Amino acid sequence: MRNVFLVSYDVCDSKRLRLTHKKLCGFGIALQYSVFRCELNPLQLHALKEQLWSILNMDEDRVMVVDLGPAGARGDDCVEFWGTSRLEKVARTAVIV
């Protein structure tokens, strides 16, 4: 099951900042300059942590990961934008096999 995560970062070094942004682009969509919305299963979340931890300096940088809940449930409805939203509502349908 995939959950929606809000990932925000504050990275001090410009090289690590670019690498962090580029890495997160592969896992989700940018909502703002340093805020991403990512739909991840547990394996993908672990991969994201491993890849970011290899970039970050834990004494200077920080990343905040907020679990908003299952995709298609509250995780899609609990983020509110004022002004222009970069997040489009995803249409979901159930398929019974």
HUPEVEN-V103355 format. One record per backbone hydrogen bond with DSSP energy under -0.5 kcal/mol. CO is the residue of the C=O (numbers start at 0). NH is the residue of the N-H. Records with the same first field share a line. If there is no record, write none. Layout:
CO = NH  NH
//
This chain:
1 = 70
2 = 4  39
3 = 67  68
4 = 6  37
5 = 7  65
6 = 35
7 = 63
9 = 61
12 = 16
13 = 17
14 = 18
15 = 19
16 = 20
17 = 21
18 = 22
19 = 23
20 = 24
21 = 25
22 = 25
23 = 26  27
28 = 36
31 = 34
33 = 8
34 = 30  31
35 = 6  37
36 = 28
37 = 4  39
39 = 2
40 = 44
41 = 45
42 = 46
43 = 47
44 = 48
45 = 49
46 = 50
47 = 51
48 = 52
49 = 53
51 = 54  55
55 = 57
56 = 59  60
61 = 9
63 = 7
64 = 66
65 = 5  67
68 = 3
69 = 72  74
72 = 75
73 = 76  77
77 = 79
80 = 82
85 = 87
88 = 90
89 = 91
94 = 96
//
